[in-house]
Amino acid sequence: MSRVAIKVLTTVTAPYGGALSAHDLAGRIADPGSAERCDPLVFAFFSEVSPRLQQAFIDEMHVDPTAARQVASRFSELAGYSLPFADESRFAA
């Protein structure tokens, strides 16, 4: 497992425990249902992981950045505040 994946998984799973693979998280951050289910691990990814590390993970795991941005935008709406990855101007798609 890469250093990027280890850092991300450590950050998102620390408060919740449990086992989650990098591939599982990658699928969840691009799944619109994650926001509808209020998936705490996906919310932690978008709110607790640094924007630079989010981008590195998305690139490394070949996640569709447009889909991830849509999920982040929905979480922003639900949370009532802006999440960095939801801001299209901050990252290249």
C-alpha positions as protocol buffer text, in pm:
chain_id: "A"
residue {
  index: 1
  type: MET
  ca { x: 0 y: 0 z: 0 }
}
residue {
  index: 2
  type: SER
  ca { x: 133 y: 345 z: -87 }
}
residue {
  index: 3
  type: ARG
  ca { x: 216 y: 616 z: 165 }
}
residue {
  index: 4
  type: VAL
  ca { x: -69 y: 827 z: 28 }
}
residue {
  index: 5
  type: ALA
  ca { x: -323 y: 549 z: 82 }
}
residue {
  index: 6
  type: ILE
  ca { x: -191 y: 475 z: 431 }
}
residue {
  index: 7
  type: LYS
  ca { x: -215 y: 842 z: 537 }
}
residue {
  index: 8
  type: VAL
  ca { x: -565 y: 877 z: 395 }
}
residue {
  index: 9
  type: LEU
  ca { x: -697 y: 554 z: 545 }
}
residue {
  index: 10
  type: THR
  ca { x: -545 y: 634 z: 884 }
}
residue {
  index: 11
  type: THR
  ca { x: -714 y: 973 z: 885 }
}
residue {
  index: 12
  type: VAL
  ca { x: -1059 y: 859 z: 775 }
}
residue {
  index: 13
  type: THR
  ca { x: -1081 y: 543 z: 982 }
}
residue {
  index: 14
  type: ALA
  ca { x: -926 y: 669 z: 1309 }
}
residue {
  index: 15
  type: PRO
  ca { x: -1248 y: 805 z: 1460 }
}
residue {
  index: 16
  type: TYR
  ca { x: -1463 y: 515 z: 1339 }
}
residue {
  index: 17
  type: GLY
  ca { x: -1240 y: 209 z: 1346 }
}
residue {
  index: 18
  type: GLY
  ca { x: -1308 y: -81 z: 1120 }
}
residue {
  index: 19
  type: ALA
  ca { x: -1131 y: -206 z: 812 }
}
residue {
  index: 20
  type: LEU
  ca { x: -1152 y: -22 z: 483 }
}
residue {
  index: 21
  type: SER
  ca { x: -935 y: -76 z: 178 }
}
residue {
  index: 22
  type: ALA
  ca { x: -807 y: 203 z: -42 }
}
residue {
  index: 23
  type: HIS
  ca { x: -1014 y: 60 z: -327 }
}
residue {
  index: 24
  type: ASP
  ca { x: -1329 y: 62 z: -113 }
}
residue {
  index: 25
  type: LEU
  ca { x: -1273 y: 426 z: -19 }
}
residue {
  index: 26
  type: ALA
  ca { x: -1198 y: 518 z: -380 }
}
residue {
  index: 27
  type: GLY
  ca { x: -1530 y: 370 z: -487 }
}
residue {
  index: 28
  type: ARG
  ca { x: -1717 y: 547 z: -212 }
}
residue {
  index: 29
  type: ILE
  ca { x: -1576 y: 894 z: -280 }
}
residue {
  index: 30
  type: ALA
  ca { x: -1706 y: 876 z: -638 }
}
residue {
  index: 31
  type: ASP
  ca { x: -2044 y: 725 z: -546 }
}
residue {
  index: 32
  type: PRO
  ca { x: -2328 y: 979 z: -517 }
}
residue {
  index: 33
  type: GLY
  ca { x: -2502 y: 740 z: -279 }
}
residue {
  index: 34
  type: SER
  ca { x: -2228 y: 805 z: -24 }
}
residue {
  index: 35
  type: ALA
  ca { x: -2364 y: 1154 z: 37 }
}
residue {
  index: 36
  type: GLU
  ca { x: -2722 y: 1032 z: 48 }
}
residue {
  index: 37
  type: ARG
  ca { x: -2621 y: 770 z: 307 }
}
residue {
  index: 38
  type: CYS
  ca { x: -2412 y: 1033 z: 491 }
}
residue {
  index: 39
  type: ASP
  ca { x: -2115 y: 796 z: 484 }
}
residue {
  index: 40
  type: PRO
  ca { x: -1892 y: 920 z: 766 }
}
residue {
  index: 41
  type: LEU
  ca { x: -1575 y: 785 z: 607 }
}
residue {
  index: 42
  type: VAL
  ca { x: -1636 y: 974 z: 285 }
}
residue {
  index: 43
  type: PHE
  ca { x: -1723 y: 1289 z: 478 }
}
residue {
  index: 44
  type: ALA
  ca { x: -1400 y: 1246 z: 676 }
}
residue {
  index: 45
  type: PHE
  ca { x: -1208 y: 1215 z: 349 }
}
residue {
  index: 46
  type: PHE
  ca { x: -1345 y: 1544 z: 217 }
}
residue {
  index: 47
  type: SER
  ca { x: -1332 y: 1730 z: 550 }
}
residue {
  index: 48
  type: GLU
  ca { x: -1029 y: 1591 z: 739 }
}
residue {
  index: 49
  type: VAL
  ca { x: -777 y: 1497 z: 469 }
}
residue {
  index: 50
  type: SER
  ca { x: -570 y: 1784 z: 332 }
}
residue {
  index: 51
  type: PRO
  ca { x: -669 y: 1900 z: -17 }
}
residue {
  index: 52
  type: ARG
  ca { x: -324 y: 1809 z: -150 }
}
residue {
  index: 53
  type: LEU
  ca { x: -355 y: 1456 z: -11 }
}
residue {
  index: 54
  type: GLN
  ca { x: -712 y: 1425 z: -142 }
}
residue {
  index: 55
  type: GLN
  ca { x: -588 y: 1506 z: -492 }
}
residue {
  index: 56
  type: ALA
  ca { x: -295 y: 1264 z: -462 }
}
residue {
  index: 57
  type: PHE
  ca { x: -528 y: 984 z: -350 }
}
residue {
  index: 58
  type: ILE
  ca { x: -778 y: 1053 z: -628 }
}
residue {
  index: 59
  type: ASP
  ca { x: -498 y: 1054 z: -886 }
}
residue {
  index: 60
  type: GLU
  ca { x: -334 y: 740 z: -746 }
}
residue {
  index: 61
  type: MET
  ca { x: -659 y: 546 z: -728 }
}
residue {
  index: 62
  type: HIS
  ca { x: -779 y: 665 z: -1069 }
}
residue {
  index: 63
  type: VAL
  ca { x: -1100 y: 809 z: -926 }
}
residue {
  index: 64
  type: ASP
  ca { x: -1309 y: 1017 z: -1165 }
}
residue {
  index: 65
  type: PRO
  ca { x: -1244 y: 1370 z: -1030 }
}
residue {
  index: 66
  type: THR
  ca { x: -1574 y: 1499 z: -1165 }
}
residue {
  index: 67
  type: ALA
  ca { x: -1769 y: 1232 z: -977 }
}
residue {
  index: 68
  type: ALA
  ca { x: -1567 y: 1295 z: -659 }
}
residue {
  index: 69
  type: ARG
  ca { x: -1626 y: 1670 z: -691 }
}
residue {
  index: 70
  type: GLN
  ca { x: -2002 y: 1609 z: -721 }
}
residue {
  index: 71
  type: VAL
  ca { x: -1997 y: 1396 z: -406 }
}
residue {
  index: 72
  type: ALA
  ca { x: -1792 y: 1660 z: -223 }
}
residue {
  index: 73
  type: SER
  ca { x: -2037 y: 1928 z: -338 }
}
residue {
  index: 74
  type: ARG
  ca { x: -2330 y: 1732 z: -201 }
}
residue {
  index: 75
  type: PHE
  ca { x: -2152 y: 1685 z: 131 }
}
residue {
  index: 76
  type: SER
  ca { x: -2085 y: 2060 z: 134 }
}
residue {
  index: 77
  type: GLU
  ca { x: -2455 y: 2126 z: 94 }
}
residue {
  index: 78
  type: LEU
  ca { x: -2542 y: 1878 z: 369 }
}
residue {
  index: 79
  type: ALA
  ca { x: -2277 y: 2014 z: 606 }
}
residue {
  index: 80
  type: GLY
  ca { x: -2363 y: 2377 z: 543 }
}
residue {
  index: 81
  type: TYR
  ca { x: -2005 y: 2482 z: 470 }
}
residue {
  index: 82
  type: SER
  ca { x: -1760 y: 2462 z: 185 }
}
residue {
  index: 83
  type: LEU
  ca { x: -1536 y: 2160 z: 148 }
}
residue {
  index: 84
  type: PRO
  ca { x: -1215 y: 2224 z: -49 }
}
residue {
  index: 85
  type: PHE
  ca { x: -1261 y: 1950 z: -310 }
}
residue {
  index: 86
  type: ALA
  ca { x: -1609 y: 2081 z: -391 }
}
residue {
  index: 87
  type: ASP
  ca { x: -1448 y: 2407 z: -510 }
}
residue {
  index: 88
  type: GLU
  ca { x: -1390 y: 2337 z: -877 }
}
residue {
  index: 89
  type: SER
  ca { x: -1144 y: 2625 z: -910 }
}
residue {
  index: 90
  type: ARG
  ca { x: -898 y: 2469 z: -660 }
}
residue {
  index: 91
  type: PHE
  ca { x: -823 y: 2154 z: -856 }
}
residue {
  index: 92
  type: ALA
  ca { x: -772 y: 2053 z: -1214 }
}
residue {
  index: 93
  type: ALA
  ca { x: -1026 y: 1794 z: -1322 }
}
